[in-house]
Amino acid sequence: MSVSTEARPKLLVPALAGFYAVVPKLGYALVRITIGCILFMHGWAKIRAGLSNEIGFFVQHGFPQPALCAYTIVFFETVGSACVAIGLFTRFFAAGLAIDLGVAFIAIHFPHGFSANHGGYEYVLLLGVVMFAIALRGGGTYSADRIIGVEL
């Protein structure tokens, strides 16, 4: 017996079919907006602390071109995450943020193990995977990309 990839379970309450037709689109927008806002707050905190602190962080961790790294990260975590939240050029900014988080995962958090309580990677991994998934899917139905009719 073969299972079709299009097969869906039968609804226990068929009257909810209309609700279930709309909810996934709203749910996706909610995830995109929430994660965009969370990462925006990370970038905003870096601006408030001063970019010299962020540059110092990259110097401390031995990154090449620490000023370029700092400005790039702050740009993606503010402008990029705001664009992800509103769904503008979503794939581009989500991919950039997934790369940002991937580098943070490998270079900063992985050596500390899984637990975020000890500087580990669990939170960064979650954010990075969600951003990667958003980069794959794009802005979705409720996005600025859909309004302007263009995806980057």
Order of alpha helices (4+ residues) and beta strands (2+ residues): alpha-alpha-alpha-alpha-alpha-alpha-alpha
